[in-house]
Amino acid sequence: MNLNLNIPEYGVTQFNKALKNLIEDHFSYVRIKGEISELRVATKGQIYITLKDKTSILSAVVWEQKKRALTFEPETGMEVILTGRVTTWSKFKTTYQIDVEKIEIAGEGALLKIIEERKKRLKKKGYFEESNKKSIPYLPSRIGVITSPTGSVIYDIINRISDRFKTPIDLWPVSVQGADAPKNIIEAIMGFNNLLKIKPDVIIIARGGGSTEDLMAFNDEKLAECVSMSKIPIISAVGHETDTTIIDLVSDLRASTPTAAAELVVPVKSELISIIKNLNQRMTFGIENIYKEHSAKVKNLISLIKTPQQIIDSFKEQLSFIDLGLKRIIKNSIKIASRDLMALFGKLKIPNDLIKLKKSNIDNFNKVLDASIKREFIKNREKYINFLRLIETNSIHSNLKKGYSILSKNKKIINNSKYINENDNLSVRLIDKSIEIKVKKIN
C-alpha cells in the first residue's frame, strides 16, 4: 500500500498555521468548566492556569490587560468557568490554550463553599472574637470612608452624616469589585492607619448591594486580617441587610447598609443639644438649691455670732447687776447694825459697869461688823476684778492684740458684706493705728 498517494505535504510552519486556522475558526469563543489545579503569575503580570476535570487538563492564560476585568482573584482549588478564545502556540513547542477574557465561579454553591471554608479558617484564628473588637467613638472628630468615588454610596453617607451631625469626611477612593479590589481596600486601610496628622477616629468601608460574586472582594482573607489589625475602629457597610460578608464578621461594627453606617457613626445633633440643655437646667437647679441651703445655714450661723461690742455690753450688764447687789448687801448690813445699835442705846444704863459692858459689846459688834464688811468687800472686789479681766480679755483692744481687725464704714462697724459696695471707702482699725481702704471688687 502506497501511503504517499493523495496525502498533502505541509511544511512545519504551514501545518501549524493551518491547524491554528482550523481550531480558531471552528472554536471562536468557548466556555469551559473545571477546577483550577495550578496557578502561576509570570513576571510580566499574566496568569497561567491549569484547568482539570476527572480525566484531562487544559492550559489557559489571563493576559495583564485582561486581569482588570476579573471580578475576583482566582485561587487553586476553585471550580470555575473560563470564557475565552482557543489559541495555538508553536514557536518552541506545539500547544494550544484558552486565551481567557472572563472567569466565573461555577455556580453560587461553589462560591458559598469557598466563603465558608475561609470563615472556618479565620474563626479558628480568632478573628471573629468579640474581645478583639474595638469600641466606636461616640462623636468622632473626623471620619474616613473607603468606597468607590463614583457610586451613590459616598453621597448617601455624606448627606446622612450632614443631616445628623456635620463632621469632616476623608474619602479614600477604591474599586469595590474585581480582582484588584481587595488590594485597593487593604492599601486604603493601611493608608489611614499610617497617617501622621489629621487621622480619622473611625473608618467606614462601604459599597452597595450585589450578587455573591460581586461582593467577593469583601470575602478576601488578607482583607479580613487587615481589618482586624487596624488600630482605627472599622464599620463595615457592604451590600444590603441580607448580605453578610467576611469583613462584616471581622469589623468592629457591622451596619446593614451604608446609610445605616452613617447613622451609627454620629448621633443626631439636635438630640445632643436637647440632652445638654436638660442637663444644664438640672445642674442650674441643683446649684441654686445647694446655694439656698448653705446660704440659710450661713445666715443662721451669723445670727449666733456676737460682735465684741455685744460681748462687752453683756459683761457690763452683769457687772452692774453685781455692783447693785453688793451695794444692797452693804446697805442692809448697815441698816441691821444701826438698828441693833439703836436698840443697845435704848437699853443703855447710867452705871459705869453697864456702860463699859455695852461699850465692850459695841466694840465687839463693830469688829464683827467690820470684819464681815471687809470679807464681803474682798469677796465682791475679787469678783469685780475677775469681771474686769474678762471684759479686758474680750475688749476691742484685746481682740486687736490677737490679730483681729475692725472694719467700719462711716464710723459704724461692718459685720456683713451686704453693707459694702464697690468703690466704698472703709476704715480698718489695727492694734497700733487705723488705715483707710477703697473697695475695688467684691467676690
TORSE-22301 format. One record per residue: residue in three letters; x, z, y of N, C-alpha, C in turn. Coordinates in steps of 0.2 Angstrom, whole numbers, m for minus. Last residue first. Layout:
N
   code     npx     npz     npy    capx    capz    capy     cpx     cpz     cpy
    ala       X       Z       Y       X       Z       Y       X       Z       Y
...
***
This chain:
443
   code     npx     npz     npy    capx    capz    capy     cpx     cpz     cpy
    asn     m80     478     449     m80     475     442     m86     478     439
    ile     m79     474     465     m82     479     461     m83     475     454
    lys     m66     471     478     m70     469     472     m73     474     468
    lys     m61     478     489     m61     471     488     m66     468     483
    val     m64     491     500     m66     489     493     m65     481     493
    lys     m50     500     507     m56     495     508     m57     492     501
    ile     m46     517     511     m45     511     507     m51     506     509
    glu     m36     530     518     m41     525     519     m40     519     515
    ile     m31     546     512     m29     539     513     m36     535     514
    ser     m25     563     515     m31     558     514     m28     551     516
    lys     m14     574     507     m16     571     513     m22     566     511
    asp     m11     582     496      m7     583     502     m10     580     508
    ile     m20     579     486     m18     586     487     m14     587     493
    leu     m32     567     493     m27     569     488     m25     576     490
    arg     m46     558     496     m43     564     498     m38     566     492
    val     m51     543     503     m48     546     497     m44     552     498
    ser     m64     534     510     m58     539     511     m57     542     505
    leu     m68     517     513     m68     523     509     m63     527     511
    asn     m77     503     518     m71     507     520     m72     514     517
    asp     m83     489     509     m84     496     512     m77     499     513
    asn     m81     477     503     m78     477     510     m80     484     513
    glu     m94     479     492     m88     476     493     m87     476     501
    asn    m101     496     491    m102     489     491     m95     486     493
    ile    m107     510     482    m101     507     485    m103     499     485
    tyr    m117     517     476    m116     518     483    m111     514     486
    lys    m115     514     463    m120     510     466    m120     512     473
    ser    m105     522     457    m103     516     460    m108     512     464
    asn    m105     539     462    m109     534     458    m107     527     461
    asn    m101     549     470    m100     550     463    m103     545     459
    ile     m94     553     485     m97     547     481     m96     549     474
    ile     m97     563     499     m94     562     493     m98     557     489
    lys     m97     558     516    m101     560     510     m97     558     504
    lys     m90     553     526     m89     560     525     m94     562     520
    asn     m91     539     524     m95     542     530     m95     549     529
    lys     m88     542     508     m90     537     512     m94     540     518
    ser     m75     547     496     m80     549     501     m81     543     505
    leu     m67     554     482     m69     548     486     m75     549     490
    ile     m54     565     478     m61     565     481     m62     558     485
    ser     m45     567     463     m46     565     470     m53     564     472
    tyr     m35     577     452     m41     573     454     m41     571     461
    gly     m24     584     449     m23     577     449     m30     573     450
    lys     m24     597     451     m24     595     444     m24     587     443
    lys     m26     599     464     m19     600     461     m18     597     454
    leu     m39     596     466     m34     591     468     m27     592     465
    asn     m44     607     460     m45     601     456     m40     596     459
    ser     m40     616     470     m38     617     463     m38     611     460
    his     m48     611     481     m40     612     481     m37     612     475
    ile     m61     613     476     m58     607     478     m51     606     478
    ser     m61     626     463     m62     624     470     m59     617     471
    asn     m60     632     451     m65     626     452     m66     624     459
    thr     m51     643     455     m50     638     449     m54     631     450
    glu     m59     649     464     m52     646     466     m51     641     461
    ile     m69     655     456     m70     650     462     m64     646     464
    leu     m61     663     448     m65     657     445     m67     652     450
    arg     m56     672     458     m51     667     454     m55     661     451
    leu     m68     677     462     m64     674     467     m59     669     464
    phe     m71     684     450     m76     678     453     m72     674     458
    asn     m61     693     450     m62     688     445     m66     682     447
    ile     m64     700     462     m58     697     461     m58     691     456
    tyr     m77     706     457     m76     702     463     m70     697     463
    lys     m73     714     447     m77     708     446     m77     703     451
    glu     m65     722     454     m61     718     449     m66     712     447
    arg     m75     728     462     m69     725     465     m66     720     460
    asn     m82     735     452     m85     729     456     m80     725     459
    lys     m72     744     449     m75     740     444     m78     734     447
    ile     m70     751     461     m64     747     457     m67     742     452
    phe     m83     756     464     m80     751     468     m74     747     465
    glu     m85     765     453     m89     759     454     m86     754     458
    arg     m74     773     456     m74     770     449     m79     764     450
    lys     m78     778     469     m71     774     468     m71     770     461
    ile     m90     784     466     m90     779     470     m83     774     469
    ser     m85     794     457     m90     789     455     m90     783     459
    ala     m76     801     466     m74     798     460     m78     793     457
    asp     m86     805     475     m81     801     477     m77     797     472
    leu     m94     813     467     m97     808     470     m91     803     472
    val     m84     823     464     m88     819     458     m90     813     461
    lys     m82     828     476     m76     825     472     m79     820     467
    asn     m94     832     480     m91     827     484     m85     824     480
    phe     m95     843     471    m100     837     470     m97     831     474
    asn     m86     851     475     m85     848     468     m90     842     468
    asp     m90     854     487     m84     851     487     m83     847     480
    ile    m102     860     484    m102     854     488     m96     850     487
    asn     m97     871     477    m102     866     474    m102     860     477
    ser     m91     877     488     m87     875     482     m91     870     478
    lys    m102     880     496     m97     876     498     m92     873     493
    lys    m108     889     488    m112     882     489    m106     877     492
    leu     m99     899     488    m101     896     482    m104     889     483
    lys     m98     902     501     m92     900     498     m94     896     492
    ile    m111     906     503    m109     900     507    m103     898     503
    leu    m111     917     495    m116     912     493    m113     905     497
    asp    m102     925     502    m101     923     495    m105     917     493
    asn    m108     927     514    m102     923     514    m101     921     507
    pro    m125     925     517    m120     929     514    m114     924     513
    ile    m135     915     520    m130     918     525    m124     921     522
    lys    m138     901     510    m139     908     512    m134     910     516
    leu    m147     886     507    m141     889     509    m143     896     512
    lys    m156     878     503    m156     884     499    m150     888     501
    gly    m155     867     511    m161     871     511    m161     878     507
    phe    m143     862     507    m143     865     513    m150     870     514
    leu    m147     857     494    m142     863     495    m143     866     501
    ala    m155     847     499    m158     852     495    m153     858     495
    met    m145     839     505    m151     842     509    m154     848     505
    leu    m138     835     494    m135     839     499    m140     843     504
    asp    m148     827     487    m145     834     484    m142     838     489
    arg    m149     817     497    m155     821     495    m152     828     492
    ser    m136     812     497    m139     815     503    m144     820     502
    ala    m135     807     484    m130     813     486    m133     816     492
    ile    m145     798     485    m146     803     480    m141     809     482
    lys    m140     789     494    m146     792     495    m147     799     491
    ile    m128     785     488    m128     789     495    m134     793     496
    ser    m133     778     478    m129     784     476    m129     788     483
    asn    m140     768     484    m144     773     480    m140     779     479
    lys    m129     761     490    m134     764     494    m138     769     491
    ile    m122     757     479    m119     762     483    m124     765     488
    ile    m132     748     473    m129     754     470    m126     759     474
    arg    m133     739     484    m138     743     482    m136     749     478
    lys    m120     734     484    m122     737     490    m128     742     488
    leu    m120     728     471    m115     733     472    m117     737     478
    gly    m130     718     473    m131     723     468    m126     729     469
    leu    m124     710     482    m131     713     484    m132     719     479
    asp    m114     705     475    m112     709     481    m119     713     483
    ile    m120     698     465    m116     704     463    m115     708     469
    phe    m126     688     473    m130     692     469    m127     699     467
    ser    m114     682     477    m119     685     482    m124     690     479
    leu    m109     677     466    m106     682     469    m110     686     474
    gln    m119     667     462    m118     673     458    m114     679     461
    glu    m118     659     473    m124     662     472    m123     668     467
    lys    m105     655     471    m106     658     477    m113     662     476
    phe    m106     647     459    m102     654     459    m104     658     465
    ser    m114     637     464    m116     641     459    m113     648     459
    asp    m105     631     473    m111     634     476    m114     639     471
    ile     m95     626     465     m94     632     470    m100     635     472
    ile    m103     617     458    m100     622     454     m98     628     459
    gln    m106     608     468    m111     611     464    m108     617     461
    gln     m93     604     471     m97     607     476    m102     611     473
    pro     m89     596     460     m85     603     462     m89     607     467
    thr    m104     591     451     m98     590     456     m95     597     458
    lys    m108     590     434    m109     593     441    m103     592     445
    ile    m117     580     423    m110     581     426    m111     584     433
    leu    m129     576     419    m127     583     416    m120     585     419
    ser    m131     564     424    m135     569     426    m133     576     424
    ile    m122     557     416    m121     558     423    m125     564     426
    leu    m129     556     404    m123     560     405    m121     562     412
    asn    m140     548     408    m141     555     405    m135     559     406
    lys    m133     536     411    m137     540     416    m138     547     414
    val    m128     533     398    m123     535     404    m127     539     409
    lys    m140     531     391    m135     536     389    m131     538     395
    ala    m144     519     398    m148     526     398    m144     532     396
    ser    m134     511     395    m135     512     402    m139     519     403
    his    m136     509     382    m130     513     384    m130     515     391
    glu    m148     502     382    m147     508     378    m141     512     380
    lys    m145     491     390    m150     496     392    m149     502     388
    tyr    m135     485     382    m134     487     389    m139     492     391
    ile    m142     482     370    m137     486     370    m135     489     377
    asn    m152     473     376    m154     479     373    m148     484     372
    glu    m143     462     380    m147     466     385    m150     473     382
    ile    m137     458     368    m133     461     373    m137     465     378
    gly    m149     453     362    m145     459     359    m141     462     364
    phe    m152     443     371    m157     448     370    m153     454     367
    thr    m141     435     368    m143     437     375    m147     443     375
    met    m142     432     355    m136     435     357    m138     438     364
    arg    m154     424     355    m154     431     351    m148     435     353
    gln    m150     414     363    m156     418     365    m155     425     361
    asn    m140     408     355    m138     411     361    m144     415     364
    leu    m148     404     344    m143     409     343    m141     412     349
    asn    m155     394     350    m159     400     347    m154     406     346
    lys    m145     385     354    m150     389     359    m153     395     356
    ile    m140     382     341    m136     385     346    m140     389     351
    ile    m152     375     336    m149     381     332    m145     385     337
    ser    m153     364     345    m158     369     344    m156     376     341
    ile    m141     358     342    m142     361     349    m147     366     349
    leu    m143     354     329    m137     359     331    m139     362     338
    glu    m153     345     331    m155     351     327    m149     356     328
    ser    m147     335     338    m152     339     341    m154     345     338
    lys    m137     330     329    m135     334     335    m141     338     338
    val    m138     332     312    m141     330     317    m140     334     324
    pro    m121     331     304    m128     334     305    m131     331     311
    val    m112     319     294    m113     323     300    m120     326     301
    val    m112     315     280    m106     317     283    m107     320     290
    leu    m125     312     276    m122     318     273    m115     320     277
    glu    m128     301     283    m132     307     284    m129     313     281
    ala    m119     292     277    m119     294     285    m123     300     286
    ala    m124     292     264    m117     295     266    m116     296     273
    ala    m136     285     266    m136     292     264    m129     296     265
    thr    m130     273     269    m134     276     274    m135     284     272
    pro    m125     269     256    m120     270     262    m124     274     268
    thr    m133     280     244    m132     274     247    m127     275     253
    ser    m130     292     237    m134     287     234    m134     280     237
    ala    m114     299     237    m120     298     241    m124     292     237
    arg    m104     312     231    m107     306     229    m114     305     233
    leu     m89     320     235     m96     320     235     m99     313     234
    asp     m76     318     230     m78     325     231     m86     325     233
    ser     m75     306     215     m75     308     223     m78     315     224
    val     m78     304     202     m71     307     204     m71     310     211
    leu     m90     299     201     m89     305     197     m82     308     199
    asp     m89     287     209     m94     292     210     m93     299     207
    ile     m79     280     202     m77     284     208     m82     289     211
    ile     m87     275     192     m82     280     190     m80     284     196
    thr    m104     273     198     m98     270     196     m93     276     194
    thr    m121     270     196    m116     275     196    m109     272     194
    asp    m136     265     204    m129     263     202    m124     269     202
    thr    m147     270     209    m147     270     202    m140     268     199
    glu    m146     269     223    m146     276     220    m145     276     212
    his    m134     256     225    m140     259     226    m140     266     222
    gly    m116     255     230    m122     252     227    m129     256     229
    val    m108     269     234    m107     262     231    m114     260     228
    ala    m100     280     241    m107     277     243    m107     270     241
    ser     m91     295     241     m92     288     238     m99     286     239
    ile     m81     303     251     m88     302     249     m88     295     247
    ile     m66     313     250     m69     307     250     m76     307     248
    pro     m54     323     260     m60     323     256     m64     316     256
    ile     m37     320     259     m43     319     263     m49     319     259
    lys     m28     319     249     m29     325     252     m35     325     257
    ser     m32     311     233     m32     310     241     m32     317     244
    met     m33     311     220     m26     313     223     m27     314     230
    ser     m45     304     217     m44     311     215     m38     315     219
    val     m42     291     221     m47     295     224     m46     303     223
    cys     m32     288     212     m30     288     219     m35     292     223
    glu     m39     288     200     m34     293     201     m32     293     208
    ala     m48     277     203     m51     284     202     m45     289     202
    leu     m39     267     204     m43     269     210     m46     276     209
    lys     m35     266     190     m30     268     195     m33     270     202
    glu     m47     262     184     m44     269     183     m39     271     188
    asp     m62     256     192     m55     255     191     m51     262     190
    asn     m74     254     196     m73     257     190     m66     257     187
    phe     m75     247     207     m76     254     208     m76     258     202
    ala     m74     234     202     m69     236     206     m69     244     207
    met     m87     232     197     m82     234     193     m75     236     196
    leu     m98     227     203     m96     234     205     m90     236     201
    asp    m101     215     197     m99     215     205     m96     222     207
    glu    m105     220     185     m99     216     185     m96     216     193
    thr    m117     225     188    m112     230     185    m105     226     186
    ser    m123     219     203    m123     219     196    m117     224     194
    gly    m126     229     218    m124     223     215    m124     224     207
    gly    m127     236     235    m128     235     228    m126     229     225
    gly    m113     238     247    m120     238     245    m121     237     237
    arg    m100     251     249    m102     244     248    m110     244     246
    ala     m88     263     254     m95     261     253     m95     253     252
    ile     m81     278     256     m79     272     253     m86     269     251
    ile     m76     289     269     m82     286     266     m80     279     263
    ile     m67     303     272     m67     296     271     m73     294     267
    val     m63     315     285     m66     313     279     m66     306     278
    asp     m55     316     296     m56     323     292     m60     321     285
    pro     m42     304     300     m49     306     299     m49     313     295
    lys     m28     307     311     m30     306     304     m38     308     303
    ile     m20     306     323     m27     303     323     m29     302     315
    lys      m4     303     315      m8     305     320     m15     302     319
    leu       1     299     303       4     305     306      m1     308     311
    leu      m7     293     288      m7     293     295      m4     299     298
    asn      m8     294     274      m1     294     277      m1     293     284
    asn     m22     293     271     m18     299     270     m11     300     273
    phe     m24     280     275     m27     285     279     m24     292     278
    gly     m16     273     265     m15     272     272     m18     278     276
    met     m23     277     253     m16     280     254     m14     279     262
    ile     m35     270     255     m35     277     254     m28     280     256
    ala     m30     257     256     m33     260     262     m33     267     261
    glu     m24     255     243     m20     255     249     m23     258     255
    ile     m36     256     236     m30     261     235     m26     261     241
    ile     m42     244     240     m45     251     242     m40     256     241
    asn     m34     234     236     m35     235     243     m38     242     245
    lys     m35     236     222     m28     237     225     m29     238     233
    pro     m48     233     219     m46     240     218     m39     241     222
    ala     m49     219     224     m52     225     227     m50     231     226
    asp     m43     209     217     m39     212     222     m42     218     225
    ala     m54     204     209     m48     207     206     m44     211     211
    gly     m70     209     217     m65     204     215     m59     208     212
    gln     m75     217     231     m77     214     225     m71     209     223
    val     m72     222     243     m76     226     239     m78     223     233
    ser     m58     221     253     m63     217     249     m66     222     244
    val     m58     231     269     m55     229     262     m60     224     259
    pro     m53     239     284     m57     233     280     m53     231     274
    trp     m56     254     289     m51     251     286     m54     245     281
    leu     m62     260     304     m64     256     299     m57     253     296
    asp     m65     276     311     m60     271     309     m62     267     303
    ile     m76     283     323     m76     280     316     m70     275     316
    pro     m81     297     332     m76     292     331     m76     289     324
    thr     m99     301     332     m92     303     330     m87     297     330
    lys    m114     306     336    m109     301     338    m102     304     337
    phe    m126     311     326    m120     314     329    m115     310     331
    arg    m137     301     323    m137     309     321    m132     313     326
    asp    m134     289     328    m141     292     329    m141     299     328
    ser    m121     286     323    m123     287     331    m129     290     332
    ile    m124     286     310    m119     291     312    m121     292     320
    arg    m131     274     309    m134     281     307    m130     286     310
    asn    m122     264     314    m129     266     318    m132     272     316
    ile    m112     265     305    m111     266     312    m117     268     315
    ile    m119     261     293    m115     268     293    m114     270     301
    asp    m124     249     296    m128     254     294    m125     261     295
    tyr    m111     242     298    m116     243     303    m121     248     302
    ile    m106     242     285    m102     246     290    m107     247     296
    val    m116     235     278    m114     242     276    m111     245     282
    ser    m117     221     280    m121     226     284    m120     233     283
    gly    m100     214     280    m106     216     277    m111     220     282
    thr     m87     213     285     m92     208     287     m99     210     285
    pro     m78     222     281     m79     222     288     m85     217     290
    ser     m81     233     267     m80     226     270     m82     226     277
    thr     m73     249     268     m78     244     266     m76     237     269
    ile     m70     265     272     m67     259     268     m72     255     266
    val     m69     275     286     m73     271     282     m69     265     279
    gly     m66     291     293     m63     285     290     m68     281     286
    ile     m70     300     307     m72     298     300     m69     291     299
    arg     m67     315     316     m66     308     315     m67     306     308
    ser     m71     328     316     m70     325     322     m68     318     322
    pro     m85     334     306     m79     330     306     m77     328     313
    leu     m93     347     302     m94     342     308     m87     339     309
    tyr     m90     351     289     m97     351     291     m98     347     297
    pro     m80     343     277     m81     347     283     m88     346     286
    ile     m82     345     260     m83     341     265     m84     345     272
    ser     m70     352     248     m76     353     252     m76     348     258
    lys     m64     343     233     m63     346     240     m70     347     244
    lys     m63     346     216     m66     343     222     m65     347     228
    asn     m59     353     205     m54     348     208     m57     345     215
    ser     m70     359     200     m64     363     203     m59     359     207
    glu     m77     349     193     m79     351     200     m74     356     204
    glu     m68     336     185     m70     343     185     m72     345     193
    phe     m65     323     182     m72     324     184     m73     332     186
    tyr     m52     323     178     m53     320     185     m60     322     187
    gly     m47     327     166     m49     332     170     m51     330     177
    lys     m43     319     156     m38     321     160     m40     326     165
    lys     m55     317     150     m51     320     146     m45     323     150
    lys     m61     308     160     m63     315     159     m59     320     155
    leu     m53     297     158     m52     301     164     m55     308     163
    arg     m57     293     145     m50     294     146     m49     299     153
    lys     m71     291     147     m69     296     142     m61     298     143
    lys     m71     281     156     m74     288     158     m71     293     153
    arg     m66     270     149     m62     273     154     m65     280     156
    glu     m77     269     140     m70     271     137     m66     273     143
    glu     m87     265     149     m87     271     145     m81     274     142
    ile     m82     252     153     m83     258     158     m83     265     154
    ile     m83     245     141     m76     246     144     m77     252     149
    lys     m96     246     139     m92     249     134     m85     250     137
    leu    m101     238     149    m103     245     149     m98     249     144
    leu     m96     226     145     m94     228     151     m95     236     151
    ala    m104     224     133     m96     224     133     m93     227     139
    gly    m116     223     139    m115     228     135    m107     229     134
    glu    m116     212     147    m116     218     151    m114     224     146
    gly    m106     198     142    m112     202     141    m111     209     144
    ala     m91     196     142     m95     193     138    m101     198     137
    ile     m86     194     159     m87     199     154     m92     196     149
    glu     m78     179     165     m84     184     164     m83     189     158
    ile     m68     170     175     m68     174     169     m74     179     170
    lys     m64     154     180     m68     159     181     m68     163     174
    glu     m54     144     178     m57     145     185     m61     151     186
    val     m40     140     168     m46     145     169     m48     145     177
    asp     m36     129     158     m35     130     165     m41     134     168
    ile     m32     131     142     m38     131     146     m35     133     153
    gln     m21     120     133     m23     126     136     m29     126     140
    tyr      m9     113     121     m15     112     126     m17     119     127
    thr       7     106     118       2     111     118      m4     109     122
    thr      23     102     113      16      99     114      11     105     113
    lys      36     106     124      33     106     118      26     104     119
    phe      41     101     136      45     105     132      43     105     125
    lys      30      93     141      36      92     143      42      95     139
    ser      16      94     138      21      90     133      28      89     135
    trp       0     100     138       7     101     141      11      98     136
    thr     m17      98     144     m12      97     139      m5      98     142
    thr     m33     107     147     m27     103     149     m22     103     144
    val     m49     109     150     m44     109     145     m39     104     147
    arg     m55     120     163     m54     113     160     m49     114     155
    gly     m67     134     162     m61     130     165     m61     123     161
    thr     m71     151     159     m73     144     161     m68     140     164
    leu     m71     163     146     m67     159     151     m70     152     152
    ile     m78     178     143     m80     171     143     m76     167     148
    val     m72     192     134     m73     188     140     m75     181     138
    glu     m68     208     129     m71     202     127     m74     198     133
    met     m52     216     131     m58     214     134     m61     208     131
    gly     m39     217     126     m45     220     123     m51     219     125
    thr     m31     218     142     m30     217     135     m36     221     131
    glu     m40     213     156     m36     218     153     m36     216     145
    pro     m43     206     173     m43     206     166     m38     211     162
    glu     m51     212     187     m44     211     184     m44     212     176
    phe     m65     203     193     m62     209     191     m55     207     188
    thr     m68     191     199     m72     197     201     m69     203     198
    leu     m57     179     205     m59     183     199     m63     189     202
    ala     m52     171     215     m59     171     214     m62     175     208
    arg     m39     174     216     m43     177     221     m50     176     220
    lys     m33     166     206     m34     173     205     m39     176     210
    lys     m31     153     209     m37     154     206     m39     162     205
    gln     m18     153     214     m23     151     219     m30     152     216
    glu     m11     155     202     m11     160     208     m17     159     212
    trp     m20     151     187     m15     150     192     m16     155     198
    val     m22     157     172     m25     158     178     m20     157     183
    val     m22     149     156     m18     151     161     m23     152     168
    ala     m23     151     138     m26     150     144     m21     152     150
    ser     m23     147     120     m20     149     126     m24     147     132
    leu     m31     154     106     m31     149     111     m28     152     118
    ile     m33     157      89     m31     159      95     m31     153     100
    ser     m44     162      75     m40     157      79     m38     161      85
    thr     m52     171      68     m48     166      64     m43     162      68
    lys     m60     179      76     m58     181      70     m52     177      66
    asp     m52     175      92     m58     177      88     m55     179      81
    lys     m43     176     107     m43     175     100     m50     177      98
    leu     m32     171     120     m39     172     118     m39     171     111
    thr     m19     175     131     m20     173     124     m27     175     122
    ile     m14     170     147     m19     174     142     m19     171     136
    tyr      m5     172     161      m5     169     155      m9     173     150
    ile      m7     170     178      m8     175     172      m9     171     166
    gln       5     168     192       0     166     187      m1     170     181
    gly      16     173     199       9     176     200       4     174     195
    lys      29     170     197      25     166     202      18     168     203
    thr      31     177     185      35     179     192      32     176     198
    ala      16     181     176      23     177     177      25     179     184
    val       9     192     166       9     190     173      16     187     174
    arg       0     191     151       6     191     154       6     188     161
    leu      m9     197     137      m9     195     144      m3     196     147
    glu     m18     195     122     m11     196     125     m12     194     132
    ser     m31     195     118     m26     199     114     m19     199     117
    ile     m47     195     123     m40     195     126     m35     199     121
    glu     m59     187     113     m56     194     115     m49     192     118
    gly     m71     175     118     m66     178     114     m63     184     117
    lys     m78     159     123     m79     166     122     m74     169     117
    ile     m78     147     135     m75     149     128     m75     156     128
    arg     m84     132     142     m84     140     142     m83     142     135
    val     m77     118     150     m79     122     144     m80     129     146
    tyr     m77     103     158     m77     110     159     m80     113     152
    ser     m73      91     149     m72      92     156     m71      99     158
    phe     m68      84     135     m70      90     137     m68      91     145
    his     m65      70     136     m71      72     132     m73      79     134
    asp     m55      69     145     m61      65     146     m67      68     142
    glu     m45      77     139     m48      79     146     m54      75     148
    ile     m43      71     127     m45      78     127     m49      79     134
    leu     m39      58     131     m44      59     127     m47      66     127
    asn     m28      61     140     m34      57     142     m40      58     138
    lys     m19      66     130     m22      70     136     m28      67     139
    leu     m17      56     122     m21      62     119     m23      66     125
    ala     m10      47     130     m17      45     128     m21      51     125
    lys       1      55     133      m4      53     138     m10      51     136
    asn       6      55     120       4      62     123      m1      61     129
    phe       9      42     119       4      45     114       2      52     117
    gln      19      40     129      12      36     129       7      39     125
    thr      29      48     125      25      49     131      18      46     132
    val      32      41     113      30      49     113      26      50     119
    gly      24      25     110      30      29     112      27      37     113
    tyr      15      19      96      15      23     103      22      25     104
    glu       6       7      87      13      10      88      13      13      96
    pro      m8       6      77      m5       5      83       2       9      84
    ile     m10      m2      61      m9       5      64      m5       4      71
    asn     m11     m14      54     m16     m12      59     m16      m5      61
    leu       0      m8      42      m4     m13      44     m10     m10      48
    asn       9       1      37      10      m1      44       5      m6      46
    leu       7       5      24       3       9      29       4       6      36
    asn       3      m5      11       7      m5      17       4      m1      22
    met       4       0      m6       0       0       0       4       0       6
***
